[in-house]
């Protein structure tokens, strides 16, 4: 814990990056809860929740390779700020979906939001070696990962409470403000030379990246290493089960449990 405190105290760049991460990731969970709750309140359909999840997952997967290419060629700080500002506008756009009975806007906005996200998250990972020294890098990576799980807990709790007490608009506005705050934090980063571009150098023949060839080699390595294959399959199973669980949690929270409460009150009143 003292290493975390020392890092935040003495490393100005990481302190700003971490502050933006905390606020924006809490805002992410405000958005998640509000969107799933709104979808169920509007349609009472688990299939719609599935559609929303797919509209978030597929664009994020598609954007990952593109984000890597862009971040390797352009200034990473500017790409991260652009990602935050785009997500600010998109998050505010969800307010338009509150009064609509159709769900296409939820799908479209979710897809745009998640497509822009890898440009920020991958950029944050890429700039860590630039803003943290070799000695600080392990601590910085550990704190970044720990913060993700902490903000999941805090964001889910506060997001659910805010939607219940103040409605969907507040959740979406807070989400937008969190992205804007993150953009302000990233804009404060500064390194000698002022550039966050990746170092460019000429590659030799043996260093040229061949994505398809390396992908096949990776699959062969997994097949030849039972432990690695098991870890990979575990990740697939965990993600599949987690996605199904999120849908069930939403259905139980919005439809099943409220109905149970009503029925219990009626029996208590002798109705």
N, C-alpha and C positions, 0 to 999 in steps of 0.2 A: 504493500500500500504506500509506503514512503517513497518508493521509486515512482509511482504514479504522481504523487504530489510534487516531487522534485521536477518531474518532466513538465507538468503543467505550470509550475512556478517559474522555471528558467527558460523554457522554450516558447517564445512568443508565437511563432508560426503554428506550432502544434496546438497551442492553447486556443487560437482562433479556429483552427480546423475542428478541434474537438467540440468547442462550443456550438459551432454550426451543426455538427453531427447530432448532438444531443437534442437540440430544438427541432431540427428537420425530421429526425427519426420518430420523435414523439408525435409530430404532426402527421407523419405517414400513417400511424395507427389511428389517429382521429379520422383520417380519410377512409381507411379500411372499414372501420366499424360503421361509419355513417353510410358508406356506399352499400354494404351488405344489408344493413338494416333498412335502408330506403328501398332496395330492390325487393326485399321480402314484404315490406309494408305495402308496396304498390301492387305486387303480383301474387304474393303468397305461394311462390313457386320455387322449389329447390333447384329446378332446372335453370332458372334465371341466374341464381347464385353461381351455379356451375359455369354458365356462360360468362359471367363477370370475371370469375377466376381465370378462365381460359383467355379472356381478352386482356388480362394483365400478364399472364405467364408467357404466352406465345410472343408478344412483341418484345418482352425483356430478353428472351432467348435470341430472337432475331437481331436485336440491337447490340448484343454483346460483342460479336466479331467486328461489327462496324465501329463500335466505340473504341476498340483496341487500335484499329487502323488510324482513326482520327486523332486519338490521343498520342500516338507515336509520331505524328506529322505536324501537329499544330500545338500552340501554347496550351498546356493542360489547365492552367489557372483560368484562362478565358473560356475554355470549353465547359469547365465546371460552373462558372458563373452563368453562362448561357443556359446550361441545363436547369439550374435553379430558377432563373427568370422565366423560362418556358413553363416549368412546372407550376410556378406561381400563377400564371395566367390560366393554365389548364385546371388547377385546383379551384379557382374562382368559377370556372365554367360549370362545375358540378351543381352550383346553385340553380342554374337553369333547368336541371333535371328534376328538381324537387316537385314542381307543379305539373310535370308531364306524366301521363299514364303509360306511355310506351318506354321501352328500355334501351333503345338504340343509342341514346345519348350517353347512358352509363357505360355501354360497351365502348363507344368511340373515345370518350374522355379517359376511361381506364387504360385503353390501349396507348393513347398519346402519353399519358403520365408515366406508364411503365417503359415505353420506348425511350423516353428521355432520361430515365433514372440511371442506366448503366454508364452513361457518359459522365455522371458525377461520381458514382461509387467506384468505378474503375479508375477514374482520375485521382480520387483520394488515395487509393492504394498505390498508384503510380508515383505520386509526389511524396509519399512518406520518406523514401530514402533521400529526398532532396531537402526536406525540412527537419529531418532528424539525423543526428550523427550516427555513426556505426554503433557506438556504445548505447545510444538511446533507442535504436530501431526496434530491438526486441520488446522493450517496454512499451513503445508506441503501438506496435502491432497488438500486443496483449490488451492494452487499454482500449484500443479501437474495437476489438472483438468483444471484450467485456461490456463495453458501453452498448453494443447492439442488443445484447440480451437484457440489459437493465432497462433500456428505453422501451423494449417490447413489453415488459411488465408495467412500467409506469404509463406508457402511452395507451395501452389497452384499457387500463383502469380509468385514466382520466378521459379517454375518448368515449367510453361507455357512459360515464357519468355526465359528460357534457352533452351528448346526444339526448340523454334522458331528461336533463334539466333545461337545456337551452335550445334544443332542436338541431336540425341538420345544418342550417345556415352557419351557425357558430363554428361547428366542426370544420366545415369547408373553408371558412374565412381564416381560422387559426392555422389550418394546413397551408394555405397560401402565404400567410405571414411568416410561417416557419421557413418556407423556402426562400422568401425574401431576406430574412435574417441570415440564413446560411450564405446567400450570395454576398451580403455585406461582410460577413466574416472572411470568406475566401478572398474578397477584394483587398483585405488588409494584409495578405501574405506578401512577403518580400524576401528575396534571396539576392546575393551578390550577382550583378549582371541583369537582374530584373526579369529574367526569362525562365519559364518552366517548360521549355521545349525539351524533348528527349534528345540525348546525345546522338548525333548522326555520324556514321563512319562507313567506309566502303567495306562490303562483305566479300570474303573469299568464297570460292566455289563450295567449300565444305560447310560454310556458315549460312548459305542461302536457305531460307525457310521454304519447305515444300509441305503445305498444310495436309494434303490428302495422304502423302506418304507417311508423315509423322502420325497422323490419325490411325492409319492401319498398324503402324509399329506399336502404337499405344495399346490397341486392342490385343495384339499378339502378346505384349508384355503382361497384360491383365490375365489372359488365358493361361499363360505360363506361371503366373504367381497367384496361387489360390487365395492367399491373404488379401492381396490387392483386389482380386475379383470379388471376394466376399464383401469388402468395404464398399466397392462400387455398387453391388446389388443391394446392400443395406441402405445406401443413400437413396436408391430408386424406390425401395419399399417404404422407407421413412417418408419420402416426399409424397408418394401415392396415398399412404394412409393418412398423412397430415392434411392433404387436400380434402380427402373424404371427411375427415373429422371436422374441418372448418365448416363444411357445408352442413353437417349434422348439428354442430354447435349453433349455427345461425338459425336453423329450423327449430331446434328446441327452444332457443332463447326467445324467438319472436312469436312462435305459433303454439308449441306444445305446452310450455310452462305457463304462459298467461292463461291458456284454456284450463289448465289444471287448477290454477288459483281461483278462477271464476267458479268452477264446479265445486271446489271445496267450500267456498263461501256460501253457495246455494244450499249445500247439504247442512252447513252449520246453521243457516237461517230456517231450515225446514222447508225449502222450496222444492 
